[in-house]
């Protein structure tokens, strides 16, 4: 079995979810803590990848854990926020209160 089965699985899964599959990029790094997969997608596709309240991202991470277990490795996923993202910073508690 290929060592990059986790990367191939993630690419297949994400390309099936997004509207711009050609913009999907996955980088794989291995260190003492396991495998780290870093994901980049088109800014317009972030909502598809993360999902409502992060539910899709949690499901993807669960599936990657299963792939890792089947291949005797620990797989982690990092989703990079794309440049040009329209997401604004979370307001702090101080700015959220009205005077």
Protein Blocks (a to p, Z undefined) as FASTA:
>chain_A
ZZklmmmmmmmmmmmmmmblmlpccdddddfkbccddddddfklmmmmnogghlmmmmmm
mmmmmmmmmnopacdddddddehiabdcdddfklmpcZZ
